[in-house]
Amino acid sequence: MADSMNRGPVAPKDPTKKRPFFYIMKDKEIFGAPQPDGSLAHFLYLDMGRLTDAARLTGNVTDDEMIKNLTTRVGIQKMVHSIGVSVSYKETDHKVKFVAEMYPVNPGDETTNIEAEILMDGMETVIDLGSVDWKDGDRELGQIRFLFDTPGIAATTDVRFYLNDGFEAPEQPEDIAVDFASEGYRQMISRSLMQTGNTERLRKVLDKAVAGEDVTLSFIGGSITQGAGAIPINEKCYARVFYEDFVKRYMKGGECTFVKAGVGGTPSELGMIRFERDVLRDGAQKPDLVVIEFAVNDEGDETQGVCYESLVRKALALPWKPAIVLLFAVFSNDWNLQDRLSPVGRNYGLPMVSVLDAVSPQFPQLPSEGRVISRNQYFYDVYHPSNLGHQVMADCLSNLIDVVNASDDSLEKEPDVAGTTPVIGADFEHIELLDKKELKKLKDKYKISEVDEGSFTETDENLQAVEMDKDIEMTPEFPYNWCHEEGAGAEPFKMTITCRRLLLIFKDSANATHGTAEIFIDGKLIREADPHINNWTHCNAVIILNEETSQEHDVVIQMKKGQEDKKFTILGFGIA
């Protein structure tokens, strides 16, 4: 007995040999952002090919069979043995709930949620998929989310997929810390400057700042401008980082106002409609600088650049003549639309900054060959920058400001916007937002003689919401809408209006309760508005009228036959 009491600790068993694995997330920041329902959550969306992209980008997976297996629940069961999750936070006694949610084959199908409580001490929790009660309605892994119980926590996470026997994982790369003070970093950032263009307006911004006057910096774009991938999104997004740098280095006593108007998943087709509301704040703001970022969102623009140029001209034509900067972000496959959109900048002599030109040439290199930052370090997922990536974007904008500030070149007079022929088109430069709130103001201007809401009498409050300006709380988009609720009947929405251009903004949704509406102009079916094409809660703008002359038109929106009991939301219209 005494002998046993004097012995030291019993040696632990040999650790279980870990299976081969690849990363889905590696050293990624997560943050419990407030949601409309009051929860604190961080989301990583993995549907529509984003899981396979993450496997390629973060996990270095190249095997075609393995990539294919990730596209279905059956394939994941076949290949993935378990999911390893670790979360690190300075206060290690905190916990976070990990949820991996399968998306359905058909809307409304019962699907699987894989859940685990994770202690934030950096230790890995391994979830054995063999014990999961899979549902027949599972199609693919749609999202991973982290649910926090305490506000203000910013942590880091790794998520690994451990493999079943018969599958080999590729070597997992290790990254070297980015040296922001290096000559290589400076050269990378300098490549982003496509052209300074005519700098007269930018010089006026700098003159105001150094003279101690107030300055307003504004940003409009898609999810990257919203801050997707930045943790926390309201502090580490490129727009906020650039703004803070500008305040620190150029403001000499005046107040600098920050206006951020990014909306995820939306192109300039929607940006041009919401410009007055979200950037100018219906006349409350007069920005001195407007940064426009739609180079990775405009692929689906049905006008192939007309909406973009219309937005640029709308901003350029403001009477106080703000500086306009065109910013071209990049996806992880080295893609953006700067070849399509940069002619707009050249046409008006605008400063243009390309993040693609900065980072993409060095991605394939090894650190010893001059690589400054890896793809995995730059990107949070295949579409959005990480905190490091947002820092790079901010530094690219700051580089433009520094170059202009240091230059004393004599410059030509800036072009006359009204007298400059559009290079792509400007059909929509005078577009305005029409919703329930703006109806009274625009009624006489567009001779809106009849608005019969029919069965579209309710107001939808379950809307896409975004973090505006410095806020972490989310602001719903288009709250003054016309909603056809389930079972509301079949009476159409009718409006008689005199205009040349008309766009419909409607709500997308993945919910099976939502249905398709038909849009008629003067009795002719123009198009169907299907909320399930994008299949997430999202604002969708589509052109329903584009004519050279203004005429009276009858607009009718009704639920498609057989879907009268479904829900559909008219968020508003763009009108000119």
GUTOR-39454 format. One record per residue: residue in three letters; y, x, z of N, C-alpha, C in turn. Coordinates in pm, whole numbers, plus 50000, padded with zeros to 5 digits. Layout:
ALAYXZYXZYXZ ...
***
This chain:
MET498805008450000500005000050000501245008750000 ALA501255019050090502405027950098502575035349967 ASP501425039449909501495046849783502155038749675 SER501815025749670502395017349566503885015449589 MET504315015349717505735013249745506545025549710 ASN505915037449712506655049849684506735053049535 ARG505985045749454506005048649311507335044449251 GLY507725051149144508945047449072508725034948990 PRO509735031148913509615019048831508465020248733 VAL507805009048710506715008748613507285010848475 ALA506675019248397507155021948261507105009148178 PRO508135006748099508114994648016507104995847905 LYS506704984247855505814984147741506534989847619 ASP505774994947526506384999547402507114987847336 PRO508314990147282509034979247217508284974447094 THR508434961447069507824955846949508474961946826 LYS507654966946737508194972946616508894962346533 LYS510144965146498510924955446421510494955446275 ARG510534943646220510214941846079511364947245993 PRO511094949645865512184953345776513184941845766 PHE514434945045744515474934745745516584938445648 PHE517424928645621518714931345555519774922745621 TYR521004927245609522114920545673522634908845587 ILE523044898345654523854887745595525304889145641 MET525474893345766526774896745821526614909845896 LYS527574918645882527504931645949528894935445998 ASP529004937046129530274940846192531404931446150 LYS531104918646142532104908846098532754902246219 GLU534064900246208534794893646315534554878646311 ILE534474872546426534384857946437535384853346543 PHE535864841146528536904836046617536744821046632 GLY536874816246754536734801946780538014794546749 ALA538194791146622539414784246579539334769446613 PRO540434763546662540414749246693540164740746570 GLN539284730946583538954721946474539564708146500 PRO539684699946395540264686646414539554678246520 ASP538234680646540537504672746638537604678446780 GLY538394688946797538584694746928537664706346961 SER536684709146876535764720246900536414733546861 LEU535754744346901536204757946867535084764146784 ALA535354767046657534264770946568534694781446467 HIS533704789046422533864798246310532754795246209 PHE533124793846082532174789745978531984800945876 LEU530754802345829530434810545712529624801645619 TYR530234798045505529564789045410528674797145318 LEU527444792245298526424799945225525844792445106 ASP526324780345078525804772744965526424777744835 MET526014771744724526554774644591526484789644557 GLY525364795944596525144810044560525764820044655 ARG526424815244761527104824644850526144832244940 LEU524974826344969523974833645047523424845444968 THR523094843144842522594854144760523664864744739 ASP524904860544725525994870144711526134878644838 ALA525994872144955526074879545081524924889545093 ALA523734885545047522584894545052522824906844964 ARG523414904644848523714915944760524814924744818 LEU525894918344861527074925744905526834932945037 THR526364925745137526244931245271524874937345296 GLY523814931345236522464935945262521874945145158 ASN522634947645050522194957144946520914952444876 VAL520674939344872519464933944810519644933144659 THR518684938644585518724938344438517474932044377 ASP516414930344457515154925144406515304910444364 ASP514964907244239515174893744185514364883244259 GLU513114886644299512284876944370512894873644506 MET513394883744574514004881344704515274872944691 ILE516064875644591517274867844567516904853244538 LYS515894851144456515464837544423514974830144546 ASN514254837044633513734830644754514864825444844 LEU516014831744839517134827644924517794814744877 THR517454810044759518134798344703517524785144747 THR516354785444813515714773044857515174774644998 ARG514974763345065514364763845198512934769045190 VAL512184764845089510804769445073510754784545055 GLY511694789844976511744804244955512094811845081 ILE513014806445160513374812845286512184813045381 GLN511464801845389510264801545474509234811845430 LYS509104813445299508134822845245508504837345279 MET509804840345275510234854345284510754858345422 VAL511474849445490512174853445612511324849945735 HIS510994859945811510194858045932511054853046048 SER512254858946062513104855746176514544859846145 ILE515454854246223516874857346209517314864346337 GLY517904876146323518434883446437519944882046444 VAL520424878246562521864876046580522344883646702 SER523384891446685524024898146799525514895746791 VAL526124893746907527564891346916528134900347025 SER529244906946996529854916247091531264911647126 TYR531524911347257532844907747308533084915747435 LYS534334918447467534644927147581534154921347713 GLU534134907947724533614901547845532194896747815 THR531234904547857529864902847809529124890947867 ASP529734883947964529044872448021529314859547944 HIS530154860047841530414848247760529244845647665 LYS529084832847629528064828947534528684821647416 VAL527984821747304528394814347186527144807747128 LYS527304795847073526174788947011526114792246863 PHE524984797146819524734800346679524004788646614 VAL524484784146499523844773246425523724777246278 ALA522494776746226522264778146082521844764446030 GLU522684758645943522484744945899521984744445755 MET520874737245734520384734945598521164723445535 TYR521424724545406522084713845332521024705345262 PRO521324692445238520284683045193520034683245043 VAL518854678545006518534676244865519414665044812 ASN519504654344888520344642844853521274639744970 PRO522524635644942523414632045052522764621745146 GLY522824624345274522234615245372520854619045419 ASP520174628545349518854632945393518924639945528 GLU517884638245609517804645345736517504660045710 THR518254668945775518104683245751517924690945882 THR517594703645869517284712245982518524719846030 ASN518684720546160519634729646224518854739746307 ILE519064752546282518444763146361519494767946461 GLU519214766646591520234769046693519744778946798 ALA520704786246855520384795246966521654798447043 GLU521524799847174522624804547258522594819747258 ILE523724825947225523794840347213524744845847319 LEU524244855047401525094861847498525924872347424 MET527214873147455528114882147380528114896247438 ASP526914901847454526804915147512526324925447410 GLY526264921347283525834930447178524334931347160 MET523564925347251522114925547238521654914947139 GLU520624918247065520174909346958519244898447013 THR519494886146968518574874946989517854872346858 VAL516524872146864515724870146743515144855946744 ILE515434848446638514984834546625513804834246529 ASP512624831046579511404830746498511404817946414 LEU511424819246282511464807446195510124800146191 GLY509064806746238507764800146242507724788546340 SER508644788246435508674777546534509674766546500 VAL510304767546383511314757646343510644745146289 ASP511144733546328510654720646276511444717146151 TRP510974721946038511704720145912511664705445868 LYS512744700845805512844687045757512624686545606 ASP512074675345561511764673845419513024673345333 GLY514154669745394515394668645316516114681745293 ASP515564692945345516244705845330516244710645185 ARG517424714745136517524720845003517734735945013 GLU518784739845086519134754045095519874756345226 LEU519984769045265520794772545380522264771245341 GLY522954761645404524304758345361525414765245437 GLN525214767545567526274773945645525714779645774 ILE526414789645822526224794845957527524792246031 ARG527424787646156528634785946236528384790646378 PHE529464794946439529454799346578530364789846656 LEU529834783846761530574774246842530904780346977 PHE532194781147007532684787447129533024776747233 ASP532944780447360533344771147465534644775347533 THR535204786747489536444791847546537404795447433 PRO538654790847438539594794047331540034808647336 GLY540474813747220541084826947214540134838547204 ILE538834836147188537864847147182537694852047039 ALA537904865047018537634871446889536534881746914 ALA535384879746852534224888346873533764893946738 THR532734902246743532104907146620530624903546623 THR530034902246503528644898046496527894905446386 ASP526604906746406525644910746302524624899446289 VAL524264896046166523184886446141522224892946043 ARG520964894446085519944900746002518864890645965 PHE518304892145848517104884845807515924894445813 TYR515004891945907513774899945916512734893845822 LEU511954902345757511104898145647509634896845687 ASN508974887445621507524886045636506804897645569 ASP505534899245603504724909645541504704907745390 GLY504754918845319504724918345174506104919745110 PHE507134919445192508504921045140509104933845197 GLU509774941345112510404953845153511914952245147 ALA512564956545251514034955645256514644968545200 PRO515754967445132516434979445085517074986845201 GLU517414999145177518125006945279519475000345308 GLN519784999145437521034992745476522125003345492 PRO523215001945416524245012345415525045012645545 GLU525505024445579526415026145692527785029945638 ASP528825024145694530175026445645530895036745731 ILE531845043645668532715053145736534055046445761 ALA534625048645877535885042145912536965045245809 VAL537785035345778538865036845682539985045145744 ASP540415055445672541505064145718542795059645650 PHE543575051545721544795045845662545865056545638 ALA545745067845704546765078345689546415088445580 SER545275086445514544825096545418545565095445285 GLU545535106345212546125106445079545355097244985 GLY544035096445005543225087544923543625072944941 TYR543905069045066544355055245091545705052845025 ARG546615062345036547935060844975547825059244824 GLN546975067244763546805066344618546175053044578 MET545205048344657544585035444628545635024344631 ILE546465024144733547485013844745548485014844630 SER548845026744590549845028544484549365022844351 ARG548035022544331547505017144205547745002044193 SER548064995544302548204980944299549474976344229 LEU550444985144213551734981244157551634980644005 MET551484968343952551394966543807552744968543741 GLN553784962743800555144965043754556124960543862 THR557244967443869558304962943958559114951843893 GLY559134951643758559904941543688561384942943718 ASN562104932143702563504932043739563604930243890 THR564214939743956564194940044102565464934544166 GLU566354928644087567624923844141567414914344259 ARG566484904844243566284895144351565644901444474 LEU564704910744454564094917544568565124925944642 ARG566034932244567567074940244631567954931544720 LYS568214919244677569034910244758568334906744889 VAL567004905244884566244902745007566394914545103 LEU566244926545051566364938545135567784940045188 ASP568774937145104570164938145148570454928745264 LYS569924916445254570114906845362569454911845491 ALA568244917345478567504921845595568244933145667 VAL568674943145592569304954745656570714951545702 ALA571314940845650572654936845693572614928045819 GLY571424925245870571294917245990571344902345965 GLU571184898245839571174884145806569764878445820 ASP569674865145826568374858445834567664859145699 VAL566334860445704565504861345583564294852345603 THR563884845545496562674837245499561684842545397 LEU560474845745441559384850445355558354839245344 SER557974835645221557034824645202555884828945112 PHE554754822045129553524825645058552794812745021 ILE552394811544895551624800044851550424804844772 GLY549274798644796548064802744727546874794644774 GLY545684800544758544444793944795543974798244932 SER542654799544947542084802345079542434816345128 ILE542644825945038543004839445083544384839345146 THR545304831745088546624830345149546534822145278 GLN545644812345281545414805045406544974814745515 GLY544234825145474543804835445568542304836545584 ALA541534830045497540074830245510539564844545517 GLY538664846945613538104860145636538844868145741 ALA540094864345770540884871245872540574865246010 ILE540434873946108540084869546243541064875446344 PRO541874867246413542054852846390542894850346265 ILE542654839146204543184836246072544714835946070 ASN545324831746179546774830346181547494843446212 GLU546764853646257547404866246293547054877746199 LYS545854877746143545394889146065545354886545914 CYS545814874845870545884872245726546914881545662 TYR546734884545534547604894245468549074890245477 ALA549344877045465550734872345466551394875645599 ARG550694872945710551264875545843551394890545866 VAL550414898445824550464912945845551634918945766 PHE551814914445642552954919145562554264915045627 TYR554334902645670555544897545735555894906045858 GLU554904908945943555164916746063555654930846026 ASP555074936545922555484949845877556914949545824 PHE557254939045749558614937745695559614936445809 VAL559304928345908560194926446023560404939846095 LYS559334947146116559404959646191560224970146119 ARG560084970945987560684982245916561994979045844 TYR562244966145819563424963045739564434953645806 MET563994945045895564924935845958565794943246062 LYS567084941146053568024948146142568854938046222 GLY568194928846288568884920046380568834905346346 GLY568644901846219568554887746182567194881846215 GLU567074868846197565794862046221565004861446092 CYS563734864446100562854863845982561884852146001 THR561954842545911561104830545917559894832445828 PHE558734828245879557444829945809556934816345765 VAL556744814745634556244802245577554954805345501 LYS553834800445554552534802645489551984789245443 ALA551644788445314551204775745254549974777945167 GLY548924783345226547664784945153546724773445183 VAL546054768345079545084757445095543794761545025 GLY542704762545101541444767445049540894759344933 GLY540374766544833539684760244722540574753044624 THR541884755544629542794748044542543534757444448 PRO543764753044325544444761344224545934758344218 SER546604765044124548034762444102548264748244054 GLU547254741644001547354727643960547744718744078 LEU547274722344198547704715344318548924722144379 GLY548994735344369550104742744427551454738344373 MET551524735644243552804731644184553244717944236 ILE552284709444275552624696044326553124696944470 ARG552524705444550552864706044692553914716744723 PHE554494722944622555444733844643556644729344727 GLU557264718244689558444713644763558094709944908 ARG556924703844926556534699645061556124711545147 ASP555284720645094554674730845176555464743845184 VAL556224747045079557024759245080558474756345116 LEU559074746645047560474743345074560624733945193 ARG559514728245238559494718845351560524707645329 ASP560474702245206561344691145168562824694445193 GLY563194706845162564594710945172564954717845302 ALA564044718345398564344724545526564304739845519 GLN563614745345419563514759845403564064764045267 LYS564764775345265565224781545141564714795845139 PRO563454797845098562864811245108563604821445022 ASP563724833445076564304844545000563244851544915 LEU561994850544958560864856544886559744846444877 VAL559184844744758558024836044738556914844544675 VAL555814846344748554634853244695553654842544647 ILE553244843644520552334833844459550984840444435 GLU549924834744493548574840544487547584829844442 PHE547284829544312546284820144261545324826944161 ALA545244840044163544504847344060542994845844072 VAL542484841144187541044838844199540724824044218 ASN541734815544209541514801144227541674793144098 ASP542224799243994542614791543876541584791343764 GLU540364795943792539344795643688539114781443637 GLY539144771643726538914757743688540154750443641 ASP541294757443630542524751043584542334745843441 GLU542414732643426542144726743295543204730143192 THR544344735943235545404739643141545364754343104 GLN544464762243164544324776443133545634784143150 GLY546394780743252547584788543284548894780943277 VAL548904769143216550144761243208550614757243347 CYS549694753243432550064749443568550624761443644 TYR550034773043624550504785143692551934788543648 GLU552164788643518553514791743470554504780943512 SER554054768543517554934757843564555364760343708 LEU554434764643792554754767743931555734779443940 VAL555474789843861556354801643863557774797743821 ARG557904790043715559224785843668559914776743772 LYS559134768143835559694759543940560334768044050 ALA559634778744091560154787444196561344795644147 LEU561244800944025562324809043970563614801143952 ALA563504788343923564674780243891565424775244014 LEU564944778144134565644773744254567064779344254 PRO568034771344290569444775444273569844787844351 TRP569194790744465569564802744543568824815244495 LYS568024813944389567394825244320566574834244413 PRO565484829044468564614837444551563864847644466 ALA563444858344530562574868144463561174862244453 ILE560564863644336559204858744312558294870644287 VAL557204871344362556214882044345554874875544311 LEU554234880444205552904875644167551864885144226 LEU550974879644306549934887444374548574883444320 PHE547804893344275546484890844217545404896344309 ALA544754887144381543644890744470542394893444385 VAL541264896044451540034899644379538824894544454 PHE537774890944379536474887644436535604900244441 SER534474899244509533624910944529532954915844401 ASN532944907544297532384911944168533454917744077 ASP534564921944137535674928344064536294919043962 TRP536404906443997536924896343903538194889943956 ASN539134887943867540244878743891540814874643755 LEU541894867343755542464861943632543774868743594 GLN543964881143635545244887543607545464889743458 ASP544424891243379544624892543235545204879743175 ARG544804868243229545354855543181546764853043235 LEU546984856643362548204852543430549334862843426 SER549004875643411550044885843414551044884743299 PRO550694879243182551744877243080552904868643130 VAL552634859743226553724851843284554704861043355 GLY554174870443433555054879943502555844888643407 ARG555204893143301555904901443203556984893443130 ASN556704880543106557654872143033558974870443109 TYR558894870343242560094868243323560524880743401 GLY559874892043374560234904443442560014904043591 LEU558864898843635558594897043777557784908643834 PRO558014912143961557134921744028555714916144035 MET554734924644005553334920444008552504930844082 VAL551624925944169550784934444253549334930444233 SER548484940044197547064937244172546194944344275 VAL545534936644359544594942344455543344947344381 LEU542994940644273541864945144190542094959544144 ASP543284962344091543574975844041543524986144152 ALA543814981944274543794991344386542384994744431 VAL541564984544460540314987044532539084988144441 SER539044980544333537794979944255537384993144193 PRO538295001644141537845014244082537125023444179 GLN537425022444309536825031844404535575026344474 PHE535285013344456534115007544523532805014744488 PRO532545017844359531235023844328531065038144378 GLN532135044644418532055058644456531475060344597 LEU530945072044621530545075844756531765081144830 PRO531735081144964532865086845037533195101044994 SER532185108744964532415122644921533065123344783 GLU532975112344710533565111944575534955105644575 GLY535415101444691536755095944698536835081344738 ARG535695075044771535785061044814536535060244946 VAL537475051044953538305049145072537755037845159 ILE537315027145094536825015345164535665009545083 SER534605005345151533434999745080533644984845056 ARG532834979344969532904964844945532644957245075 ASN531634961445149531304954345272532454954945372 GLN533174966045376534314967145466535474958445418 TYR535714958345288536854950845235536634935745243 PHE535414931245211535154916845200534474911545326 TYR534964899945369534274892745477533054885445421 ASP533234879145307532144873645228532484877045083 VAL531774871144989531964875444851533304871244793 TYR533994861944859535264857044808536474861844887 HIS536314864045016537474865545103537504879245168 PRO538694884745187538804897845253538504896845402 SER538034907745457537924909245602539304912745657 ASN539374915245787540634920045842541104932745772 LEU540154941645742540514953745668541044950245530 GLY540384940745464540824936745331542204930445332 HIS542444921945431543784915945443544834926645470 GLN544474936845548545404947945572545734955045442 VAL544714957345359544934963745229545884955245144 MET545654942245140546534933445060547974934245111 ALA548154933945242549494934945298550144948345262 ASP549354959045267549894972245234550274973145086 CYS549544966145001549904965844858551274959144839 LEU551534948344912552844941844904553924950744964 SER553624957145076554604966045138554924977745047 ASN553944982444972554184993344877555214989144773 LEU555104976944723556114971844629557504972344691 ILE557634967244813558934967044880559464981244897 ASP558594990444937559025004244958559495010744828 VAL558775008244719559155013844589560515008544546 VAL560704995444561561994989544523563104994944612 ASN562834996244740563845001144833564265015444801 ALA563305023544755563585037644728564185040044590 SER564145030044506564595031744369566085028944356 ASP566765036644270568165034144240568385032444089 ASP567305028444020567395026543875568395015543843 SER569115017343735569955006443685569064996943608 LEU569214984043634568284974143581569014964143494 GLU568284958843396568854948443314569054935743396 LYS569934927143346570164914443412568894906043407 GLU568614898943515567394890843520567414880043413 PRO566244876043364566184866243255566654852443299 ASP567174845143203567554831143224566294822743212 VAL565864816443323564594809043322564644797743221 ALA565714789943224565814778443134565844782842988 GLY566364794742964566474799442826565314808042780 THR564314810142867563154818242831562004809242789 THR561474811642670560364803742618559094806542699 PRO558404796342747557164798842821556154806542737 VAL555424815442801554424823342729553094815942721 ILE552794807442818551584799042815551974784442800 GLY552874779842886553334766042882553974762443014 ALA554824752143011555524748043133555644732943140 ASP554594726043100554634711443097554984705243231 PHE554604712143340554654705643472555684712043566 GLU556664719343514557584726243604558454716743685 HIS558564704143642559384694543717558524684343792 ILE557254687643813556334678443878556764676044024 GLU556554663744072556884660144209555684653044273 LEU555614653744405554564646944480554934632444503 LEU554014623544469554164609344497553024604944588 ASP553354600644709552374594744799553064583244871 LYS552404577744973553014566445044554384570045103 LYS554504582345150555764586545210556874587945108 GLU556564593144989557574595944888557814584144795 LEU557034573544808557104562344715558504556244709 LYS559084553744825560404547244828561464556044763 LYS561394569144787562384578544733562304579544581 LEU561084578644525560884580744382560814567744303 LYS560834556444372560604543544305561604541044193 ASP562884543144218563894540544114563844551044004 LYS563664563644041563674574443943562624572443836 TYR561434567843876560344566043781560054551343751 LYS560994542743787560894528443756559514522943796 ILE559154525743920557864521043972558044506344009 SER557654497743916557944483543933556854475944004 GLU555674481844013554574474944080553634484944143 VAL553354483244272552264490444337551454480144414 ASP550284477444361549354468144424548184476444477 GLU548104477844608547074486444667545674480944649 GLY545534468244621544214462344606543384464444731 SER542204470244715541354473044831541524487344883 PHE542564494344834542864507944878543984507544984 THR543744500145089544804497045186544794505745311 GLU543714513245333543594520845458544154534945441 THR544244542045551544694555945551543564564845600 ASP543154574245517542064583545552542614594645641 GLU542004596545755542434607045847541454618645852 ASN540324617445783539344628345776539644636545651 LEU540574645945665541134652945550540924668045560 GLN541034674745445541104689245448542314693345531 ALA542124703145619543204707445706543294722645703 VAL544504727945718544734742345706545664747145817 GLU545614760145841546494766445938547784770545867 MET548864763645895550144766445832550924776645914 ASP551734784745845552664794045910551924802646013 LYS552394802946136551754810946241550774802946325 ASP550544790346288549724781446370548244784846361 ILE547534783046470546084783146468545564768846461 GLU546384759246508546024745246493546134741446345 MET545334731646304545234728246163546074715846129 THR546714716546013547534705545964546794698545851 PRO546584685345861545874678245754546704677645626 GLU546034679045513546674678245383546714663745334 PHE547844659445284548034646345222547644634745315 PRO548314633745429547994623045524548534609345483 TYR549454608845385550054596045345549334590945220 ASN548084587045238547194584345127546824569545119 TRP546114566045011545564552644993544044553844994 CYS543404547245090541964548945108541234535645087 HIS540204536145006539274524944989538104527545083 GLU538024520045190536964521945288535674515145241 GLU534574518845305533284512645274533364497445293 GLY532874490245195532834475745205534174468945193 ALA535194476045139536544470345133536714460445018 GLY535744460044927535884451044813536074458544684 ALA536364451144578536444457144445537814456044382 GLU538844452244461540164450744403540744464444368 PRO541224466344245541704479544203543094482644259 PHE543424495444262544774500244288545534499744156 LYS546724493844157547514492544034548914497744056 MET549434504543955550794509643962551384509843821 THR552594504543806553334505343680554444515443698 ILE554504525443608555364536943630555844542243495 THR557034547843493557594553743370557674568843389 CYS556894576143309556834590743325556214597043201 ARG556244610443197555594618143091554294624643139 ARG554314629243263553164636543318552694629443446 LEU551384629043463550834622943583549514629643618 LEU549404634043742548154639543795547704631043912 LEU546414629443926545814622844042545304633444138 ILE545624631844265545034640244370544074631444449 PHE542814635144451541834627244527541014636244617 LYS540354629944712539594637244812538154639244768 ASP537694651744773536274654844756535564653444891 SER534264651044884533494649945007532014652144978 ALA531314657545076529854658745066529154646545124 ASN529924637245181529354625945251528834615545151 ALA527624610645176527004600845087527744587545087 THR528604585345186529354572745191530474572245088 HIS530784583545025531874584144928531334581744787 GLY532134574844707531704571444572532724575244467 THR532384572444342533194576144226534144564944187 ALA535354568944150536344559344102536624561743954 GLU537074551143887537444552043746538964550843735 ILE539564559043647541014558943628541314553843487 PHE542134543543482542554537643354544064539443337 ILE544484543143218545904543343180546084533743063 ASP546904523643083547164513642979545874507542926 GLY544954504843018543714498242983542624507342930 LYS542914520142914541924529642859541354538242972 LEU540034539342975539384547843075539684562443043 ILE540404568943133540814582843112539764592643165 ARG539264589943285538254598643343537674592243468 GLU536564597643513535974593843640536304604643743 ALA536584600343865536874609543974535694609344070 ASP534854619544061533624620344141533854629844258 PRO533844624944381534114633644497532984643144530 HIS531834641744460530684650144494530514662144401 ILE531424663944305531304675644218531564688444297 ASN532654688644374532914700144462532124699144592 ASN531904686844638530954684144747531354690144881 TRP532664690544908533124693745043534494687345061 THR534944686145184536204679445211537344688045160 HIS537964683445052538764692244968539724683844885 CYS540894689244852541894682244771541724685944624 ASN541594676044539541304678544397542394672144312 ALA543084680144232544124675144142543614675543998 VAL543774664343926543344663643786544434656943703 ILE544574661143580545594655543489545064642543431 ILE545874632043441545484619143381546484614643274 LEU547624621643264548604618443159549454630643133 ASN549624634143005550474645442967551044642742828 GLU552244637242824552874633442697554264639542687 GLU554784640142567556084646342544557244637142579 THR557044624142569558114614742598557754605842715 SER558774601542788558564592942904558464578442860 GLN557394571942904557164557942870556594550642991 GLU556674537442985556074529343091554554528943074 HIS553854530643185552394530743182551834522543297 ASP550734515943271549994508843375548824517643420 VAL548804520743548547764529243607546854520543693 VAL545564521143666544584513443743543484522843791 ILE543194522443921542104530343979541174520644050 GLN539914520744012538944511544070537624518644094 MET536854513544186535544519244213534614516544095 LYS533814526544064532854525143955531854514043988 LYS531414507143884530484496143903529244500943977 GLY528874493544079527734497144164528114505544284 GLN529384510244290529834518544401531024512144474 GLU531154499044458532274491944519532274492744673 ASP531104494944731531004495744877531174510044930 LYS531434519544839531624533444881533084536144917 LYS533324547844974534664552045014535274560944907 PHE536584559644887537304568344793538754569244840 THR539324581444834540684583344884541594588844775 ILE542644581344744543724586144659544694593644750 LEU544704606844741545574614744828547034613944784 GLY547234612244655548594611444602548574613944453 PHE549774615844397549934618544255550954629744237 GLY550844636644124551904645444077552574638643959 ILE553894637743959554574629643860555794637043806 ALA556034635543675557234641143612557614632443493 
***
